[in-house]
């Protein structure tokens, strides 16, 4: 039986609400640079406290999940395609910044969506 686009979209929305433990290796903010035709990913460091919250290693305070936290990024990765960006993040560094498989899978999915939006002109909003 085929699954409709609507039911797949609903399933994805539901799955996006599940709990995922944060990656102690840090997190990425993904955006498009349309002028340069690039997918960009800023990497930010964090530590995870006993409650599972991401903590700013410089201040020791929880990193807000809403609004704009004014923190410097530790690294910036740019690629013309999702594959190029994944290679730069996962294969080129001597030590990978991503320490959890579910985080790596999430990033791959997000980079694919970002590439699609770059190609089609649709707005990209990170999930």
C-alpha positions in Angstrom: 0.0 0.0 0.0 1.4 3.4 -1.0 1.7 6.1 1.7 0.3 9.5 0.7 2.4 12.7 0.9 0.1 14.0 3.6 0.5 10.9 5.8 4.3 11.0 5.3 4.3 14.7 6.3 2.2 14.0 9.3 4.5 11.1 10.3 7.6 13.4 10.0 5.9 16.1 12.1 5.1 13.5 14.8 8.7 12.1 14.7 10.1 15.6 15.0 8.5 15.9 18.4 10.2 12.8 20.0 12.8 13.2 22.6 16.4 13.1 21.5 19.3 13.3 23.9 21.6 16.2 23.0 25.1 15.6 21.5 27.9 16.5 23.9 30.0 17.3 20.8 27.8 20.4 20.2 25.1 21.5 17.8 24.8 23.1 14.4 22.7 26.0 13.1 22.0 25.4 9.4 21.2 28.1 6.9 21.4 28.9 3.2 23.7 31.6 1.6 21.6 32.0 -1.5 23.9 34.6 -3.0 26.9 32.2 -2.8 24.6 29.2 -3.5 25.9 27.4 -0.4 24.5 25.3 2.5 26.1 26.6 5.7 26.4 25.0 9.1 27.8 26.9 12.1 29.0 24.5 14.9 28.6 25.6 18.5 30.2 23.8 21.5 28.3 22.8 24.6 28.4 20.5 27.5 25.4 18.5 28.8 24.5 18.8 32.4 22.9 16.2 34.7 19.4 17.3 33.6 20.3 16.8 29.9 20.4 20.5 29.2 23.0 22.1 26.8 25.3 24.4 28.8 27.4 27.2 27.4 31.0 26.1 28.3 32.1 29.7 28.7 29.3 30.9 31.0 28.1 27.6 32.6 24.5 28.7 31.9 21.9 26.8 29.9 21.7 27.7 26.2 18.2 29.0 25.4 16.2 26.9 22.9 14.1 29.9 21.7 15.3 33.3 20.5 18.8 34.2 19.4 21.6 33.3 21.8 24.5 35.5 21.0 27.4 33.0 21.1 30.4 32.7 18.8 30.4 29.6 16.7 33.4 27.3 17.0 33.5 26.4 13.3 31.8 27.2 10.0 31.2 24.6 7.3 30.0 25.4 3.8 29.1 23.1 0.9 27.4 23.3 -2.5 25.6 20.0 -1.8 24.5 18.0 1.2 27.1 15.4 0.3 30.0 17.9 0.1 29.0 19.3 3.5 28.7 15.9 5.1 32.2 15.0 3.8 33.6 18.3 5.3 32.0 17.7 8.7 32.3 13.9 9.1 35.3 12.8 7.0 37.8 15.6 6.8 38.4 16.7 10.5 40.9 14.6 12.5 38.2 14.4 15.2 34.6 14.4 14.3 32.5 17.1 16.0 29.4 14.9 16.0 29.5 12.1 18.7 26.0 10.6 18.3 24.7 8.6 15.4 21.2 10.0 15.6 22.7 13.5 15.4 24.7 12.5 12.3 21.5 11.1 10.7 19.6 14.3 11.6 22.2 16.5 10.0 22.3 14.4 6.8 18.5 14.8 6.5 18.6 18.5 7.2 21.4 19.0 4.7 19.3 17.2 2.1 16.3 19.4 2.8 18.5 22.5 2.7 19.9 21.4 -0.7 16.4 20.9 -2.0 15.4 24.4 -0.8 18.5 25.9 -2.4 17.6 24.2 -5.7 13.9 25.1 -5.7 14.0 28.6 -4.1 11.8 27.4 -1.2 12.5 28.8 2.3 14.7 26.6 4.5 13.8 26.4 8.2 15.8 24.0 10.3 13.7 21.3 12.0 
